[in-house]
Amino acid sequence: MRNTIKTIAALLIVLGAAKTNASVDSTSVGSYCKVVAQNQEDNFKLIYKGAQGETVNVQWIDDKGQVVYSENIKSTDAFVKQYNLSTLPDGEYTVKVSAKDYEFAEEVILGDMSGLKFNIRTLESKSVVMTGVKPDAKDVRLYVLDAEGNQIYTESYDKGTVVQKKYNFEGLSTDQVTFVLSYRGKVFQEEKVIF
C-alpha cells in the first residue's frame, strides 16, 4: 500500500512539472507572418500573429527601393488583411512587416510570365491546335492576325489552368496566320503558321 501511495505521489509530481513546462512553452510562441497569393491576379493576403498590443508597420517596396504603400496597424496581436496591387506596374515588390522585436520580408512578382507555356501546331486542311498550361489566376489573351497583320480573331482565357482549342481557317483566303499570346498587355509568345 505504501509503495502504491509513493508511486501515485511521484506521478502527480511528474505530471505537475510537465503541465507547468507545457504552459511556459505555449506562452513563448514567437511572431508569425505569411503572404498568400489569392485566386484573383495581383491580390495578396497578409496574415500576421504577434505579441499582444504591438503596432505593426506594413510597407510595400518596389524594385528601386521606393515605398509604394505604407501603413501602421495599431495595437494588435493578429490580423489578416487583403492587398490589391493591380494599380502597380509589373515588377518585383517586397512586403516588409515590422513590429517591436520582429522583422519579416517577402518578395512578390507582378506580371510574372513564368508558368505560361503554349504549343501551336498545324494540322491538315488549314487547322491549328493550340494547347497550353497557365496558372489559374492569369488572364491570357489570344490574338490571331492575318498575313497583313489585321486582327481576325481574339479570345481570353481567364478560367482554369489548361487550354486546348482547335482553330479552322479553311474559309480564309490567307496562306498564313500569326498567333499572338499576351498577359497583362505584354506579348509572351508570337508564332506564325503558314498553310
CYANA upper distance limits for C-alpha pairs under 8 A (distance plus 0.5 A):
  1 MET  CA      5 ILE  CA      6.89
  2 ARG  CA      6 LYS  CA      6.69
  3 ASN  CA      7 THR  CA      6.57
  4 THR  CA      8 ILE  CA      6.68
  5 ILE  CA      9 ALA  CA      6.59
  6 LYS  CA     10 ALA  CA      6.59
  7 THR  CA     11 LEU  CA      6.67
  8 ILE  CA     12 LEU  CA      6.70
  9 ALA  CA     13 ILE  CA      6.78
 10 ALA  CA     14 VAL  CA      6.74
 11 LEU  CA     15 LEU  CA      6.49
 12 LEU  CA     16 GLY  CA      6.41
 13 ILE  CA     17 ALA  CA      6.74
 14 VAL  CA     18 ALA  CA      6.68
 15 LEU  CA     19 LYS  CA      6.56
 16 GLY  CA     20 THR  CA      6.72
 17 ALA  CA     21 ASN  CA      6.71
 18 ALA  CA     22 ALA  CA      6.60
 19 LYS  CA     23 SER  CA      6.81
 20 THR  CA     24 VAL  CA      6.88
 21 ASN  CA     25 ASP  CA      6.74
 22 ALA  CA     26 SER  CA      6.75
 23 SER  CA     27 THR  CA      7.06
 24 VAL  CA     28 SER  CA      7.20
 25 ASP  CA     29 VAL  CA      7.66
 30 GLY  CA     50 GLY  CA      7.19
 30 GLY  CA     51 ALA  CA      8.20
 31 SER  CA     48 TYR  CA      8.11
 31 SER  CA     49 LYS  CA      6.04
 31 SER  CA     50 GLY  CA      4.60
 31 SER  CA     51 ALA  CA      7.17
 31 SER  CA    102 TYR  CA      7.35
 32 TYR  CA     47 ILE  CA      8.45
 32 TYR  CA     48 TYR  CA      6.22
 32 TYR  CA     49 LYS  CA      5.54
 32 TYR  CA     50 GLY  CA      6.71
 33 CYS  CA     46 LEU  CA      7.75
 33 CYS  CA     47 ILE  CA      6.00
 33 CYS  CA     48 TYR  CA      4.95
 33 CYS  CA     49 LYS  CA      6.91
 33 CYS  CA     97 VAL  CA      8.43
 33 CYS  CA    104 PHE  CA      7.45
 34 LYS  CA     46 LEU  CA      6.38
 34 LYS  CA     47 ILE  CA      5.69
 34 LYS  CA     48 TYR  CA      7.18
 35 VAL  CA     44 PHE  CA      7.07
 35 VAL  CA     45 LYS  CA      6.23
 35 VAL  CA     46 LEU  CA      5.22
 35 VAL  CA     47 ILE  CA      6.96
 35 VAL  CA    106 GLU  CA      7.92
 36 VAL  CA     44 PHE  CA      6.05
 36 VAL  CA     45 LYS  CA      5.56
 36 VAL  CA     46 LEU  CA      6.96
 36 VAL  CA     47 ILE  CA      8.45
 37 ALA  CA     42 ASP  CA      8.24
 37 ALA  CA     43 ASN  CA      6.76
 37 ALA  CA     44 PHE  CA      5.08
 37 ALA  CA     45 LYS  CA      6.92
 38 GLN  CA     42 ASP  CA      8.20
 38 GLN  CA     43 ASN  CA      5.92
 38 GLN  CA     44 PHE  CA      5.95
 38 GLN  CA     45 LYS  CA      7.35
 39 ASN  CA     43 ASN  CA      8.06
 39 ASN  CA    136 ASP  CA      7.67
 39 ASN  CA    137 ALA  CA      5.69
 40 GLN  CA    137 ALA  CA      5.98
 41 GLU  CA     86 SER  CA      8.09
 41 GLU  CA    137 ALA  CA      5.86
 41 GLU  CA    138 LYS  CA      6.74
 42 ASP  CA     84 ASN  CA      6.48
 42 ASP  CA     85 LEU  CA      5.64
 42 ASP  CA     86 SER  CA      5.78
 42 ASP  CA    110 LEU  CA      6.97
 43 ASN  CA     82 GLN  CA      7.54
 43 ASN  CA     83 TYR  CA      6.16
 43 ASN  CA     84 ASN  CA      5.03
 43 ASN  CA     85 LEU  CA      6.58
 43 ASN  CA     86 SER  CA      7.91
 44 PHE  CA     82 GLN  CA      6.35
 44 PHE  CA     83 TYR  CA      5.74
 44 PHE  CA     84 ASN  CA      7.08
 44 PHE  CA     85 LEU  CA      8.38
 45 LYS  CA     80 VAL  CA      7.33
 45 LYS  CA     81 LYS  CA      6.14
 45 LYS  CA     82 GLN  CA      4.96
 45 LYS  CA     83 TYR  CA      6.66
 46 LEU  CA     80 VAL  CA      6.12
 46 LEU  CA     81 LYS  CA      5.74
 46 LEU  CA     82 GLN  CA      6.84
 46 LEU  CA     83 TYR  CA      8.12
 47 ILE  CA     78 ALA  CA      8.25
 47 ILE  CA     79 PHE  CA      6.57
 47 ILE  CA     80 VAL  CA      5.05
 47 ILE  CA     81 LYS  CA      7.18
 48 TYR  CA     77 ASP  CA      8.45
 48 TYR  CA     78 ALA  CA      5.83
 48 TYR  CA     79 PHE  CA      5.87
 48 TYR  CA     80 VAL  CA      6.87
 49 LYS  CA     77 ASP  CA      6.29
 49 LYS  CA     78 ALA  CA      4.74
 49 LYS  CA     79 PHE  CA      7.22
 50 GLY  CA     54 GLU  CA      8.10
 50 GLY  CA     76 THR  CA      8.47
 50 GLY  CA     77 ASP  CA      5.49
 50 GLY  CA     78 ALA  CA      6.58
 51 ALA  CA     76 THR  CA      8.42
 51 ALA  CA     77 ASP  CA      5.76
 52 GLN  CA     75 SER  CA      7.83
 52 GLN  CA     76 THR  CA      6.50
 52 GLN  CA     77 ASP  CA      4.64
 52 GLN  CA     78 ALA  CA      8.38
 53 GLY  CA     74 LYS  CA      8.22
 53 GLY  CA     75 SER  CA      4.58
 53 GLY  CA     76 THR  CA      5.26
 53 GLY  CA     77 ASP  CA      6.12
 54 GLU  CA     74 LYS  CA      7.28
 54 GLU  CA     75 SER  CA      5.17
 54 GLU  CA     76 THR  CA      5.95
 54 GLU  CA     77 ASP  CA      6.85
 54 GLU  CA     99 ALA  CA      7.01
 54 GLU  CA    100 LYS  CA      7.33
 55 THR  CA     72 ASN  CA      7.10
 55 THR  CA     73 ILE  CA      6.14
 55 THR  CA     74 LYS  CA      4.80
 55 THR  CA     75 SER  CA      5.25
 55 THR  CA     76 THR  CA      6.84
 55 THR  CA     99 ALA  CA      6.70
 55 THR  CA    100 LYS  CA      8.13
 56 VAL  CA     72 ASN  CA      6.11
 56 VAL  CA     73 ILE  CA      5.58
 56 VAL  CA     74 LYS  CA      6.87
 56 VAL  CA     75 SER  CA      8.12
 56 VAL  CA     76 THR  CA      8.00
 56 VAL  CA     97 VAL  CA      7.39
 56 VAL  CA     98 SER  CA      6.29
 56 VAL  CA     99 ALA  CA      5.28
 56 VAL  CA    100 LYS  CA      8.42
 57 ASN  CA     70 SER  CA      7.78
 57 ASN  CA     71 GLU  CA      6.34
 57 ASN  CA     72 ASN  CA      4.97
 57 ASN  CA     73 ILE  CA      6.80
 57 ASN  CA     96 LYS  CA      8.41
 57 ASN  CA     97 VAL  CA      6.15
 57 ASN  CA     98 SER  CA      5.76
 57 ASN  CA     99 ALA  CA      6.94
 58 VAL  CA     70 SER  CA      6.15
 58 VAL  CA     71 GLU  CA      5.93
 58 VAL  CA     72 ASN  CA      6.86
 58 VAL  CA     73 ILE  CA      8.27
 58 VAL  CA     95 VAL  CA      7.57
 58 VAL  CA     96 LYS  CA      6.26
 58 VAL  CA     97 VAL  CA      5.18
 58 VAL  CA     98 SER  CA      7.26
 59 GLN  CA     67 VAL  CA      7.06
 59 GLN  CA     68 VAL  CA      8.11
 59 GLN  CA     69 TYR  CA      6.14
 59 GLN  CA     70 SER  CA      4.85
 59 GLN  CA     71 GLU  CA      7.15
 59 GLN  CA     94 THR  CA      8.50
 59 GLN  CA     95 VAL  CA      6.14
 59 GLN  CA     96 LYS  CA      5.64
 59 GLN  CA     97 VAL  CA      7.08
 60 TRP  CA     67 VAL  CA      6.32
 60 TRP  CA     68 VAL  CA      6.21
 60 TRP  CA     69 TYR  CA      5.64
 60 TRP  CA     70 SER  CA      6.96
 60 TRP  CA     93 TYR  CA      7.09
 60 TRP  CA     94 THR  CA      6.20
 60 TRP  CA     95 VAL  CA      5.06
 60 TRP  CA     96 LYS  CA      6.96
 61 ILE  CA     65 GLY  CA      6.28
 61 ILE  CA     66 GLN  CA      5.92
 61 ILE  CA     67 VAL  CA      4.83
 61 ILE  CA     68 VAL  CA      6.11
 61 ILE  CA     69 TYR  CA      7.70
 61 ILE  CA     93 TYR  CA      5.98
 61 ILE  CA     94 THR  CA      5.63
 61 ILE  CA     95 VAL  CA      6.87
 61 ILE  CA     96 LYS  CA      8.25
 62 ASP  CA     66 GLN  CA      6.04
 62 ASP  CA     67 VAL  CA      7.01
 62 ASP  CA     68 VAL  CA      7.14
 62 ASP  CA     91 GLY  CA      8.06
 62 ASP  CA     92 GLU  CA      6.79
 62 ASP  CA     93 TYR  CA      5.07
 62 ASP  CA     94 THR  CA      7.01
 63 ASP  CA     91 GLY  CA      7.57
 63 ASP  CA     92 GLU  CA      6.00
 63 ASP  CA     93 TYR  CA      6.33
 63 ASP  CA     94 THR  CA      8.19
 89 PRO  CA    110 LEU  CA      7.99
 90 ASP  CA    109 ILE  CA      7.93
 90 ASP  CA    110 LEU  CA      5.28
 90 ASP  CA    111 GLY  CA      5.38
 90 ASP  CA    112 ASP  CA      8.32
 91 GLY  CA    109 ILE  CA      6.17
 91 GLY  CA    110 LEU  CA      5.73
 91 GLY  CA    111 GLY  CA      7.02
 91 GLY  CA    112 ASP  CA      8.27
 92 GLU  CA    107 GLU  CA      7.29
 92 GLU  CA    108 VAL  CA      6.38
 92 GLU  CA    109 ILE  CA      4.98
 92 GLU  CA    110 LEU  CA      6.85
 93 TYR  CA    107 GLU  CA      6.11
 93 TYR  CA    108 VAL  CA      5.83
 93 TYR  CA    109 ILE  CA      6.66
 93 TYR  CA    110 LEU  CA      8.19
 94 THR  CA    105 ALA  CA      6.97
 94 THR  CA    106 GLU  CA      6.00
 94 THR  CA    107 GLU  CA      4.83
 94 THR  CA    108 VAL  CA      6.68
 95 VAL  CA    105 ALA  CA      6.04
 95 VAL  CA    106 GLU  CA      5.98
 95 VAL  CA    107 GLU  CA      6.90
 95 VAL  CA    108 VAL  CA      8.20
 96 LYS  CA    103 GLU  CA      7.86
 96 LYS  CA    104 PHE  CA      6.12
 96 LYS  CA    105 ALA  CA      4.91
 96 LYS  CA    106 GLU  CA      7.31
 97 VAL  CA    102 TYR  CA      8.44
 97 VAL  CA    103 GLU  CA      6.36
 97 VAL  CA    104 PHE  CA      5.52
 97 VAL  CA    105 ALA  CA      6.86
 98 SER  CA    102 TYR  CA      6.01
 98 SER  CA    103 GLU  CA      5.01
 98 SER  CA    104 PHE  CA      6.80
 99 ALA  CA    103 GLU  CA      7.12
111 GLY  CA    183 TYR  CA      8.08
111 GLY  CA    184 ARG  CA      7.21
113 MET  CA    183 TYR  CA      7.86
113 MET  CA    188 PHE  CA      7.85
115 GLY  CA    133 VAL  CA      7.66
115 GLY  CA    134 LYS  CA      6.18
115 GLY  CA    135 PRO  CA      6.96
116 LEU  CA    132 GLY  CA      7.88
116 LEU  CA    133 VAL  CA      6.50
116 LEU  CA    134 LYS  CA      5.28
116 LEU  CA    135 PRO  CA      7.80
117 LYS  CA    132 GLY  CA      5.90
117 LYS  CA    133 VAL  CA      5.92
117 LYS  CA    134 LYS  CA      7.17
118 PHE  CA    130 MET  CA      7.38
118 PHE  CA    131 THR  CA      6.09
118 PHE  CA    132 GLY  CA      4.47
118 PHE  CA    133 VAL  CA      7.00
119 ASN  CA    130 MET  CA      6.17
119 ASN  CA    131 THR  CA      5.80
119 ASN  CA    132 GLY  CA      6.59
120 ILE  CA    128 VAL  CA      7.38
120 ILE  CA    129 VAL  CA      6.34
120 ILE  CA    130 MET  CA      5.03
120 ILE  CA    131 THR  CA      7.16
120 ILE  CA    191 GLU  CA      8.20
121 ARG  CA    128 VAL  CA      6.19
121 ARG  CA    129 VAL  CA      5.98
121 ARG  CA    130 MET  CA      7.09
122 THR  CA    126 LYS  CA      7.86
122 THR  CA    127 SER  CA      6.52
122 THR  CA    128 VAL  CA      5.00
122 THR  CA    129 VAL  CA      6.95
122 THR  CA    193 VAL  CA      7.62
122 THR  CA    195 PHE  CA      8.46
123 LEU  CA    127 SER  CA      5.54
123 LEU  CA    128 VAL  CA      6.06
123 LEU  CA    129 VAL  CA      7.69
125 SER  CA    170 GLU  CA      7.08
126 LYS  CA    168 ASN  CA      6.59
126 LYS  CA    169 PHE  CA      5.74
126 LYS  CA    170 GLU  CA      5.84
126 LYS  CA    195 PHE  CA      6.52
127 SER  CA    166 LYS  CA      7.48
127 SER  CA    167 TYR  CA      6.06
127 SER  CA    168 ASN  CA      4.88
127 SER  CA    169 PHE  CA      6.40
127 SER  CA    170 GLU  CA      7.80
128 VAL  CA    166 LYS  CA      6.23
128 VAL  CA    167 TYR  CA      5.62
128 VAL  CA    168 ASN  CA      6.99
129 VAL  CA    164 GLN  CA      7.86
129 VAL  CA    165 LYS  CA      6.28
129 VAL  CA    166 LYS  CA      4.88
129 VAL  CA    167 TYR  CA      6.74
130 MET  CA    163 VAL  CA      8.03
130 MET  CA    164 GLN  CA      6.27
130 MET  CA    165 LYS  CA      5.91
130 MET  CA    166 LYS  CA      6.85
130 MET  CA    167 TYR  CA      8.47
131 THR  CA    162 VAL  CA      8.00
131 THR  CA    163 VAL  CA      5.85
131 THR  CA    164 GLN  CA      4.82
131 THR  CA    165 LYS  CA      7.00
132 GLY  CA    162 VAL  CA      6.33
132 GLY  CA    163 VAL  CA      5.43
132 GLY  CA    164 GLN  CA      6.98
133 VAL  CA    161 THR  CA      6.10
133 VAL  CA    162 VAL  CA      5.25
133 VAL  CA    163 VAL  CA      6.74
134 LYS  CA    138 LYS  CA      7.29
134 LYS  CA    160 GLY  CA      8.49
134 LYS  CA    161 THR  CA      5.45
134 LYS  CA    162 VAL  CA      6.97
134 LYS  CA    163 VAL  CA      8.45
135 PRO  CA    160 GLY  CA      8.28
135 PRO  CA    161 THR  CA      5.97
136 ASP  CA    158 ASP  CA      7.88
136 ASP  CA    159 LYS  CA      6.78
136 ASP  CA    160 GLY  CA      5.56
136 ASP  CA    161 THR  CA      5.28
137 ALA  CA    158 ASP  CA      7.40
137 ALA  CA    159 LYS  CA      7.80
137 ALA  CA    160 GLY  CA      8.41
138 LYS  CA    158 ASP  CA      6.73
138 LYS  CA    183 TYR  CA      7.97
139 ASP  CA    156 SER  CA      7.28
139 ASP  CA    157 TYR  CA      6.14
139 ASP  CA    158 ASP  CA      4.69
139 ASP  CA    159 LYS  CA      8.09
139 ASP  CA    183 TYR  CA      6.92
139 ASP  CA    184 ARG  CA      8.06
140 VAL  CA    156 SER  CA      6.37
140 VAL  CA    157 TYR  CA      5.64
140 VAL  CA    158 ASP  CA      6.82
140 VAL  CA    181 LEU  CA      7.35
140 VAL  CA    182 SER  CA      6.33
140 VAL  CA    183 TYR  CA      5.48
140 VAL  CA    184 ARG  CA      8.25
141 ARG  CA    154 THR  CA      7.83
141 ARG  CA    155 GLU  CA      6.39
141 ARG  CA    156 SER  CA      4.93
141 ARG  CA    157 TYR  CA      6.64
141 ARG  CA    181 LEU  CA      6.19
141 ARG  CA    182 SER  CA      5.74
141 ARG  CA    183 TYR  CA      6.82
142 LEU  CA    154 THR  CA      5.94
142 LEU  CA    155 GLU  CA      5.70
142 LEU  CA    156 SER  CA      6.69
142 LEU  CA    157 TYR  CA      8.44
142 LEU  CA    179 PHE  CA      7.44
142 LEU  CA    180 VAL  CA      6.25
142 LEU  CA    181 LEU  CA      5.20
142 LEU  CA    182 SER  CA      7.09
143 TYR  CA    151 GLN  CA      7.15
143 TYR  CA    152 ILE  CA      8.21
143 TYR  CA    153 TYR  CA      6.34
143 TYR  CA    154 THR  CA      5.01
143 TYR  CA    155 GLU  CA      7.29
143 TYR  CA    179 PHE  CA      6.52
143 TYR  CA    180 VAL  CA      5.58
143 TYR  CA    181 LEU  CA      6.97
144 VAL  CA    151 GLN  CA      6.31
144 VAL  CA    152 ILE  CA      6.24
144 VAL  CA    153 TYR  CA      5.54
144 VAL  CA    154 THR  CA      6.75
144 VAL  CA    177 VAL  CA      7.07
144 VAL  CA    178 THR  CA      6.08
144 VAL  CA    179 PHE  CA      5.30
144 VAL  CA    180 VAL  CA      6.73
145 LEU  CA    149 GLY  CA      5.63
145 LEU  CA    150 ASN  CA      5.66
145 LEU  CA    151 GLN  CA      4.90
145 LEU  CA    152 ILE  CA      6.04
145 LEU  CA    153 TYR  CA      7.65
145 LEU  CA    177 VAL  CA      6.01
145 LEU  CA    178 THR  CA      5.55
145 LEU  CA    179 PHE  CA      7.16
145 LEU  CA    180 VAL  CA      8.28
146 ASP  CA    150 ASN  CA      5.95
146 ASP  CA    151 GLN  CA      7.03
146 ASP  CA    152 ILE  CA      6.96
146 ASP  CA    174 THR  CA      7.13
146 ASP  CA    176 GLN  CA      6.92
146 ASP  CA    177 VAL  CA      5.19
146 ASP  CA    178 THR  CA      7.00
147 ALA  CA    174 THR  CA      6.80
147 ALA  CA    175 ASP  CA      7.72
147 ALA  CA    176 GLN  CA      6.01
147 ALA  CA    177 VAL  CA      6.33
147 ALA  CA    178 THR  CA      8.08
149 GLY  CA    178 THR  CA      8.49
157 TYR  CA    163 VAL  CA      8.04
175 ASP  CA    194 ILE  CA      6.47
175 ASP  CA    195 PHE  CA      5.76
176 GLN  CA    192 LYS  CA      7.57
176 GLN  CA    193 VAL  CA      5.98
176 GLN  CA    194 ILE  CA      4.79
176 GLN  CA    195 PHE  CA      6.29
177 VAL  CA    192 LYS  CA      6.42
177 VAL  CA    193 VAL  CA      5.85
177 VAL  CA    194 ILE  CA      7.17
178 THR  CA    190 GLU  CA      7.42
178 THR  CA    191 GLU  CA      6.06
178 THR  CA    192 LYS  CA      4.71
178 THR  CA    193 VAL  CA      6.44
179 PHE  CA    189 GLN  CA      8.43
179 PHE  CA    190 GLU  CA      6.16
179 PHE  CA    191 GLU  CA      5.71
179 PHE  CA    192 LYS  CA      6.79
179 PHE  CA    193 VAL  CA      8.19
180 VAL  CA    187 VAL  CA      7.35
180 VAL  CA    189 GLN  CA      6.46
180 VAL  CA    190 GLU  CA      4.98
180 VAL  CA    191 GLU  CA      7.09
181 LEU  CA    187 VAL  CA      6.25
181 LEU  CA    188 PHE  CA      6.54
181 LEU  CA    189 GLN  CA      5.70
181 LEU  CA    190 GLU  CA      6.82
182 SER  CA    186 LYS  CA      5.63
182 SER  CA    187 VAL  CA      4.60
182 SER  CA    188 PHE  CA      5.99
182 SER  CA    189 GLN  CA      7.50
183 TYR  CA    187 VAL  CA      7.00
183 TYR  CA    188 PHE  CA      7.55
